[in-house]
Each structure stands twice: as C-alpha cells, then as structure tokens.
Amino acid sequence: MLKKIPSILSPILVKILMEMGHGDELVISDANFPAERIGQRVVRADGHTVPELLKAILELFPLDKYSGYQYALMEVVKGDDVEPVIWNEYSEIIQQEHPDAQVKYMERFDFYKQSEGAFAVLITGETALYGNIIIKKGVI
C-alpha cells in the first residue's frame, strides 16, 4: 500500500494513469459498454460504480484545461425514454476538482469511435444507463 492513493484504484489502473500523457483519454464505462471490442487496454473494476472511481481518479488525474472539453458523455439515443440523472453526480464530482470543466455530448456511435482511440477503458459494475464518461488528461 502507498499513502494518498485511494485504495479503490488497482495497481494496474494507477500504472495506466501514470503512463497516460497530455491529451490522452480514459473511458470509465458502465457494465453494458463493449469494452473488450473497443478498448486498446481494458481494466476491470467490477463491483464498483463510476462515481466512486471517478472521484478517486480525479484525486490523481489533472483534466486538460487546454482542450475545448475536459470530459465527454454519450447522448441519449433519440426516442429512448431515459433521463441519465447520474450525469449530475459526475458534474458535481468533476466541479469539486475542476470548477471550469466543460462537457462534450457525443452521439452513441461517435462516442464509441472516440473510445477506440482512448488510452484505456475502465469497465465498472455501473448499472445506470448512459453511465459512460470519457476524461481527458491534462498537465500538472
């Protein structure tokens, strides 16, 4: 164990976060996300939710203030009667560490395409629909 690293973050995930460079993206996905098909590197965090992992990651991870957006969410598919209330929780967590962070909403297949280029995909046990988020790494 190390001091000041949240225990929810696995050694493999911490290694990936450290290997990422400025502008690299991390997908933190819900349990329904096709991570193994899309991701270059896939890390599992079954049994954990996106909000608890996002909060822990942001203790170590600077967001990219030089980008037009610091995080991205998947838009609700037209005709889908879902209101992703979990987005409010994401916003609150992000605003605590990065009050000026901007969100980008992406159509489902554009989100998947963006995810293909991400440095890694962290698949969680999150069951909230539209619970996926992409965060873009900045500099310290």
Secondary structure, DSSP 8 states (H G I E B T S, - for coil): --TTS-TTS-HHHHHHHHH--TT-EEEEE-TTS-HHHH-SSEEEETT--HHHHHHHHHTT--B-TTSS-SEEEE---TT-----THHHHHHHHHHHH-TT--EEEE-HHHHHHHHHTSSEEEEE---STT--EEEEB---
